[in-house]
């Protein structure tokens, strides 16, 4: 009778260089699988952006170190009246700031807060009454990651250029020739840049995101020391 000893390892127990080889071999498979799942979040934000602004993207494609799109303009004037319409290329300066103001106003959520004031003890209470009651709406912040539609960070890139113009136009940051078309291009370009960068992060294994994904995928699996996956039955080995 001959006894053979086999050493098997979990993914996290493999040597660093062996794990690196597995990651490099599988990173593009992981990238495609993960981004196929994440695509629905990006597409939902893009659809919400079109509903909110009238501008969208058509013929778009995004992948590893590449993306392209064509801006899709609304089939109606963006400001003005029927007799005096203002088209996207003519919406500039203060008119563009007003467009941004209206966008922020219409898409910013708020919460009613009940406040009560006790005149005798000079104490402010929230949500329970004393001698006086007042209510106010506390608006959600529009800086630092505003997600007005889906609640997912894929909204942020689409609204950041609008918020930046809204907050900084009067500080002289933008040219008077900067139009709504330019602003929408910046929104969509930033959005697809973010989408592409997530592809690149998995494809290049930045921040160890691929290794983490592989560790989760191979949870419970065993490997030989050289990184080859063990495809046998561990229970049969234990009882042999």
LOTOR-974059 format. One line per 5 residues: their letters; for each residue y, z negated, x negated of C-alpha. Coordinates in steps of 0.02 Angstrom, whole numbers, plus 32768, in hexadecimal, padded with zeros to 4 digits. Each point is the difference from the previous one (the first is absolute). Layout:
N
a = Y,Z,X; ... $
! end
This chain:
240
xxxxx = 8000,8000,8000; 80AD,802F,7FC1; 809F,7FA3,802E; 80A5,805E,8002; 80A5,7FA3,8007 $
xxxxx = 8096,805A,804D; 80B0,7FBB,7FF7; 806D,802D,8095; 80B7,7FDA,801B; 807A,7FF8,8090 $
xxxxx = 8098,8071,7FF2; 8073,7F72,7FC8; 7F83,7FC9,7F7B; 7FFD,80A7,7FA5; 805C,8013,7F5B $
xxxxx = 80B5,803B,800E; 7FDD,80A8,7FAF; 7F6C,801F,8074; 8067,7FD8,809B; 8088,8074,7FBE $
xxxxx = 7F83,8090,7FF3; 7FC6,7FE3,80B3; 80B3,7FFB,803C; 802E,80A2,7FA6; 7F66,8054,8047 $
xxxxx = 8020,7FCB,80B2; 80BF,7FF2,800D; 801C,80A6,8057; 7F75,7FDF,807E; 8050,7F58,8026 $
xxxxx = 80AE,804F,8008; 7FCA,8080,8081; 7FA1,7F81,8069; 808D,7F80,8001; 808B,807D,8020 $
xxxxx = 7F9F,8051,808C; 8005,7F57,8057; 80B7,7FE0,7FD5; 8039,80AC,8039; 8005,7FC8,80B6 $
xxxxx = 8085,7F7D,7FD5; 806E,8080,7FA8; 7FEB,807E,808C; 802D,7F7C,8083; 80A2,7FD7,7FA3 $
xxxxx = 802B,80B8,7FEE; 7FE6,801C,80BA; 806A,7F68,802C; 808A,803D,7F8D; 8004,80A7,8059 $
xxxxx = 800A,7FAA,80A9; 8090,7F94,7FC5; 8066,8084,7FA4; 7FC4,80AA,803E; 7FDA,8032,7F4B $
xxxxx = 7F4F,8017,7FC2; 7F98,8057,7F7D; 7F91,8098,8014; 7F87,8057,7F8C; 7FF5,7F60,7F9C $
xxxxx = 7F79,7FD9,7F82; 7FED,7F69,7F90; 7F81,7FD4,7F7B; 7FE8,7FCD,7F4B; 80A3,8025,7FA3 $
xxxxx = 803A,807E,8081; 8056,800C,80A8; 8067,807D,805F; 804C,800E,80AD; 8081,805E,8065 $
xxxxx = 8082,7FA3,8066; 7FF6,801F,80BB; 80AB,7FF2,8054; 8016,7FCF,80B7; 8021,8089,807E $
xxxxx = 809B,7FA5,8043; 80A7,7FCE,7FB6; 7FFF,7F56,7FAD; 80AD,7FC6,8038; 8092,803C,8067 $
xxxxx = 7FFB,8051,80AC; 7FBA,809E,804A; 80A8,8057,7FEE; 8021,7FB9,7F51; 7F56,7FE6,7FAE $
xxxxx = 7FED,7FB9,7F51; 7F6F,804A,7F9E; 7FA3,7FA5,7F74; 8056,8062,7F76; 80AB,7FD2,8048 $
xxxxx = 7FDB,7F46,8018; 8056,7FB7,7F66; 806D,7F70,7FCA; 8033,7F8B,808D; 7F9D,8065,807E $
xxxxx = 7F63,7FE5,7F99; 8026,7F46,7FF3; 800E,7FF9,80BE; 7F58,8058,800E; 7FB4,7F7D,7F8C $
xxxxx = 8052,7F74,8062; 7FB4,8041,80A1; 7F56,8011,7FAC; 8003,7F4D,7FC1; 803E,7FBF,80A8 $
xxxxx = 7F79,805B,8064; 7F6D,7FD7,7F8E; 8028,7F4E,7FCE; 7FA0,7F7C,805E; 8040,7F53,8029 $
xxxxx = 7FC7,7F5B,8049; 8054,7F91,8080; 8022,7F54,7FBA; 802D,7F6F,8074; 807A,7F84,7FB4 $
xxxxx = 8039,7F5A,8049; 808B,7F8C,7FC9; 8003,7F46,801C; 80BA,7FD3,8005; 7FE1,7F46,7FED $
xxxxx = 7F8D,8004,7F68; 8045,80A4,7FB8; 7F4E,8040,7FE5; 7FC8,80B5,8015; 7F5C,8018,805B $
xxxxx = 7F98,809F,800B; 7F9D,8028,809C; 8027,7F61,8063; 809B,7FD6,8061; 8080,7F76,7FFB $
xxxxx = 80B0,800F,8043; 8023,80B6,7FD6; 7F94,8099,7FEA; 8022,80A5,7FAD; 7F94,8093,7FD1 $
xxxxx = 8013,8082,7F79; 7F9C,808F,7FB8; 7FCD,7FF1,7F4A; 7FE7,80B0,7FBB; 7F76,8026,7F85 $
xxxxx = 803C,8027,7F4E; 800F,80B7,7FD1; 7FF3,7FE5,7F44; 7F6D,7FC9,7F97; 7F7A,8063,805A $
xxxxx = 8033,802D,80B1; 7F6C,803D,806A; 804E,802B,80A8; 7F71,8060,8052; 7F4E,7FE0,7FC7 $
xxxxx = 801B,7F5A,7FA7; 7FAC,804C,7F66; 8057,801D,7F59; 7FEE,80BD,8017; 809C,7FF4,806E $
xxxxx = 806A,7FBC,7F73; 8015,809C,7F97; 803A,8065,8096; 808D,7F89,802F; 803B,7FC6,7F55 $
xxxxx = 8075,8095,7FDF; 804C,7FEB,80AE; 801D,7F46,7FE3; 8049,8023,7F54; 807E,807C,8046 $
xxxxx = 802B,7F8C,8091; 8023,7F6E,7F8A; 8052,805E,7F6F; 8061,8094,8047; 80A2,7F9D,800F $
xxxxx = 7FEA,7FC5,7F4C; 8018,80B3,7FC4; 7F4D,801A,7FC9; 7FEA,80A6,805C; 805D,80A6,7FFA $
xxxxx = 8058,803E,809B; 7F95,809E,7FF1; 7F5F,7F9C,8016; 7FBA,8036,80AA; 7F7D,7FC6,807B $
xxxxx = 7F8D,8089,7FBF; 8011,7FB8,7F51; 7FDB,7F52,8042; 7F64,803A,805D; 7FC3,8059,7F63 $
xxxxx = 8015,7F5D,7FA0; 7F9F,7F9F,8085; 7F6E,8079,8003; 7FFE,8016,7F43; 7FF9,7F45,7FE4 $
xxxxx = 7F77,7FF0,8084; 7F90,8084,7FB1; 8025,7FBB,7F52; 7FBD,7F57,8039; 7F68,8052,804F $
xxxxx = 7FDC,8063,7F61; 8018,7F66,7F93; 7F75,7FA7,805E; 7F8D,8092,7FDA; 8033,7FF5,7F4B $
xxxxx = 7FE4,7F45,7FF9; 7F4A,8012,8034; 7FE4,809E,7F9B; 8049,7FB2,7F61; 7FB9,7F52,8021 $
xxxxx = 80AC,7FB1,7FF7; 8007,7F45,8020; 7F41,7FFB,8001; 7FFE,8036,80B7; 7F6A,8073,7FE5 $
xxxxx = 7F9E,7F79,7FA8; 8021,7F88,808F; 7FC9,8084,807C; 7F60,8022,7F9F; 7FDC,7F46,7FF2 $
xxxxx = 8009,7FF3,80BD; 7F9A,809E,8018; 7F77,7FC7,7F8A; 7FFB,7F4D,803E; 7F4A,7FC8,7FFC $
xxxxx = 7FC9,8094,7F94; 7FB8,7FEF,7F52; 8017,8067,7F61; 7FAD,8019,7F5A; 8065,7FCF,7F67 $
xxxxx = 8036,80B5,7FE3; 804C,800C,80AE; 7F76,805F,8058; 7FE6,7FC2,80AF; 7F59,7FAB,8025 $
xxxxx = 7FB3,8059,8095; 7F60,7F9C,800D; 7FD6,7F6C,806D; 8028,7F59,7FAF; 7F86,7FA6,8074 $
xxxxx = 7F70,8068,7FC0; 802E,7FD3,7F4D; 8006,7F47,8028; 7F54,8000,8052; 7FAA,8072,7F82 $
! end
